[in-house]
Amino acid sequence: MIYDYVIAGAGPAGCICAAGLKRKNLSVRILEKNLPGYRKVCGDGIGYACVQALEDIGFPMDRLTDAGAVQIKQFIHYIDGKKYTDILSDHNKRAFGMPRDAFDGMLQEYVSGTLGIPIDYGVNVREIRTAAEGFDVCGITAKKVVIAAGAGAAIRFDGKTLVQPSGENPVGISAAVRAPAAAEPFFMFDYQKQYDGAYGWIFSVGDGEYNVGLWLNHDKKRLKKLFYQFMETRGREYLGDHIEWIREPRGALMGIGERRISPCEGIALIGDAANTSNHRDGEGISRAIMDAENFIGRLERTRG
Ligand SMILES: Cc1cc2nc3c(=O)[nH]c(=O)nc-3n(C[C@H](O)[C@H](O)[C@H](O)COP(=O)(O)OP(=O)(O)OC[C@H]3O[C@@H](n4cnc5c(N)ncnc54)[C@H](O)[C@@H]3O)c2cc1C
């Protein structure tokens, strides 16, 4: 079978793009490097821009709470030590916290279970080749290809680099911890000069479960040290002295900055593979969703 599209990556960008292509009656198959249940390094924050982006495309929002998402009540923001607190319902805004394996799993289930789009797991797309009918992607033939393989995407086309991180991408670090449950689920961001301009965060993602992390635009070597410094200060203040590590701190590239891309007719890059994350706060899920939708919009205009 020759597909209209093959998508590399079943994250938010890949899933929403696949759903949009299906809406246009185009055939699509997704190839995903990891197995279901893989928990990628993230802050696990489904911010209000993301909720808005999902609502805008008519995503069935009750799936979020069905998948265990915690609705956030308070948004706490420190800027150089000065504290600002917002109650989200006062602003008619909704945001959620949930582990990324649950969020991505929910999108993948929607795409494959509800929309019937095939997802092949455990397929690492390293190379795309020209084929008589379009492209050969790991043995699947498609007329066009979308790369939605995230900030670490490193893929070749006919033996040449198509996309790879430039070395300039900032790195974020995050971990999952258990601590006494807060009365009100919260997002807490802490931007401090004392951490060299790093952003630290603590997000409620379950009952007594938190994502803690930090990202920095430069000086990756200091990231881990600053992360533990942050945990000693704000971590103790918000989570107490007795935290249990559920997932040790791990780092990952952020989809921000320059990227080495060699454009090629018939192959598109979307989401973090094209560095669409917000360079101010690192938020990227909503950007990935909107980029996927923009891609579908451009397609319509081109065909029109
Ligand atoms: C530490 C950290 C914290 C963050 N916190 C938040 C947050 O709280 N909220 C928020 O909105 N954003 C956050 N982000 C950003 C967010 O994770 C990304 O912007 C978002 O996941 C981008 O979606 P995507 O679909 O473009 O890429 P991804 O979610 O990275 O999905 C890419 C998919 O492609 C797969 N893949 C990769 N390579 C290949 C390959 N070669 N072949 C096949 N499949 C492949 C991957 O397994 C993955 O499933 C954070 C990022 C980091 C690093």
The ligand as an SDF file (V2000), in Angstrom:
LIG
                    3D

 53 58  0  0  0  0  0  0  0  0999 V2000
   12.4960   19.1770   30.7400 C   0  0  0  0  0  0  0  0  0  0  0  0
   11.3560   19.5710   29.8570 C   0  0  0  0  0  0  0  0  0  0  0  0
   10.1770   20.0190   30.4360 C   0  0  0  0  0  0  0  0  0  0  0  0
    9.0970   20.3790   29.6260 C   0  0  0  0  0  0  0  0  0  0  0  0
    7.9230   20.7350   30.2250 N   0  0  0  0  0  0  0  0  0  0  0  0
    6.8400   21.0370   29.4830 C   0  0  0  0  0  0  0  0  0  0  0  0
    5.5870   21.3010   30.0910 C   0  0  0  0  0  0  0  0  0  0  0  0
    5.4230   21.1760   31.3160 O   0  0  0  0  0  0  0  0  0  0  0  0
    4.5370   21.6470   29.2820 N   0  0  0  0  0  0  0  0  0  0  0  0
    4.6730   21.7540   27.9330 C   0  0  0  0  0  0  0  0  0  0  0  0
    3.7020   22.1000   27.2570 O   0  0  0  0  0  0  0  0  0  0  0  0
    5.8580   21.4710   27.3330 N   0  0  0  0  0  0  0  0  0  0  0  0
    6.9330   21.0890   28.0620 C   0  0  0  0  0  0  0  0  0  0  0  0
    8.1080   20.7350   27.4500 N   0  0  0  0  0  0  0  0  0  0  0  0
    8.1660   20.7480   25.9890 C   0  0  0  0  0  0  0  0  0  0  0  0
    7.3910   19.5500   25.4120 C   0  0  0  0  0  0  0  0  0  0  0  0
    7.8330   18.3440   25.9800 O   0  0  0  0  0  0  0  0  0  0  0  0
    7.5720   19.5110   23.9000 C   0  0  0  0  0  0  0  0  0  0  0  0
    7.4870   20.8110   23.3690 O   0  0  0  0  0  0  0  0  0  0  0  0
    6.5230   18.6500   23.2150 C   0  0  0  0  0  0  0  0  0  0  0  0
    6.5740   17.3370   23.6980 O   0  0  0  0  0  0  0  0  0  0  0  0
    6.7520   18.6860   21.6970 C   0  0  0  0  0  0  0  0  0  0  0  0
    5.8850   17.7760   21.0690 O   0  0  0  0  0  0  0  0  0  0  0  0
    6.3570   17.0380   19.7190 P   0  0  0  0  0  0  0  0  0  0  0  0
    5.2420   16.1470   19.3440 O   0  0  0  0  0  0  0  0  0  0  0  0
    6.8610   18.0370   18.7580 O   0  0  0  0  0  0  0  0  0  0  0  0
    7.6310   16.1860   20.1660 O   0  0  0  0  0  0  0  0  0  0  0  0
    7.7340   15.0120   21.2190 P   0  0  0  0  0  0  0  0  0  0  0  0
    6.7000   15.1210   22.2710 O   0  0  0  0  0  0  0  0  0  0  0  0
    9.1540   14.9670   21.6440 O   0  0  0  0  0  0  0  0  0  0  0  0
    7.3760   13.7210   20.3770 O   0  0  0  0  0  0  0  0  0  0  0  0
    8.2700   13.1920   19.4330 C   0  0  0  0  0  0  0  0  0  0  0  0
    7.9870   11.7120   19.3180 C   0  0  0  0  0  0  0  0  0  0  0  0
    8.7920   11.1810   18.2740 O   0  0  0  0  0  0  0  0  0  0  0  0
    9.4150    9.9870   18.7110 C   0  0  0  0  0  0  0  0  0  0  0  0
   10.6590    9.8770   17.9450 N   0  0  0  0  0  0  0  0  0  0  0  0
   11.8160   10.5490   18.1600 C   0  0  0  0  0  0  0  0  0  0  0  0
   12.7190   10.2380   17.2200 N   0  0  0  0  0  0  0  0  0  0  0  0
   12.1000    9.3500   16.3980 C   0  0  0  0  0  0  0  0  0  0  0  0
   12.5220    8.6490   15.2400 C   0  0  0  0  0  0  0  0  0  0  0  0
   13.7530    8.8330   14.7440 N   0  0  0  0  0  0  0  0  0  0  0  0
   11.6560    7.7990   14.6530 N   0  0  0  0  0  0  0  0  0  0  0  0
   10.4060    7.6150   15.1560 C   0  0  0  0  0  0  0  0  0  0  0  0
    9.9570    8.2560   16.2510 N   0  0  0  0  0  0  0  0  0  0  0  0
   10.8000    9.1240   16.8500 C   0  0  0  0  0  0  0  0  0  0  0  0
    9.6070   10.1680   20.1960 C   0  0  0  0  0  0  0  0  0  0  0  0
    9.6850    8.9250   20.8710 O   0  0  0  0  0  0  0  0  0  0  0  0
    8.3580   10.9620   20.5850 C   0  0  0  0  0  0  0  0  0  0  0  0
    7.2770   10.1350   20.9530 O   0  0  0  0  0  0  0  0  0  0  0  0
    9.2140   20.3420   28.2250 C   0  0  0  0  0  0  0  0  0  0  0  0
   10.4060   19.8860   27.6340 C   0  0  0  0  0  0  0  0  0  0  0  0
   11.4560   19.4810   28.4360 C   0  0  0  0  0  0  0  0  0  0  0  0
   12.7290   18.9700   27.8100 C   0  0  0  0  0  0  0  0  0  0  0  0
  1  2  1  0
  2  3  1  0
  2 52  2  0
  3  4  2  0
  4  5  1  0
  4 50  1  0
  5  6  2  0
  6  7  1  0
  6 13  1  0
  7  8  2  0
  7  9  1  0
  9 10  1  0
 10 11  2  0
 10 12  1  0
 12 13  2  0
 13 14  1  0
 14 15  1  0
 14 50  1  0
 15 16  1  0
 16 17  1  0
 16 18  1  0
 18 19  1  0
 18 20  1  0
 20 21  1  0
 20 22  1  0
 22 23  1  0
 23 24  1  0
 24 25  2  0
 24 26  1  0
 24 27  1  0
 27 28  1  0
 28 29  2  0
 28 30  1  0
 28 31  1  0
 31 32  1  0
 32 33  1  0
 33 34  1  0
 33 48  1  0
 34 35  1  0
 35 36  1  0
 35 46  1  0
 36 37  1  0
 36 45  1  0
 37 38  2  0
 38 39  1  0
 39 40  1  0
 39 45  2  0
 40 41  1  0
 40 42  2  0
 42 43  1  0
 43 44  2  0
 44 45  1  0
 46 47  1  0
 46 48  1  0
 48 49  1  0
 50 51  2  0
 51 52  1  0
 52 53  1  0
M  END
$$$$
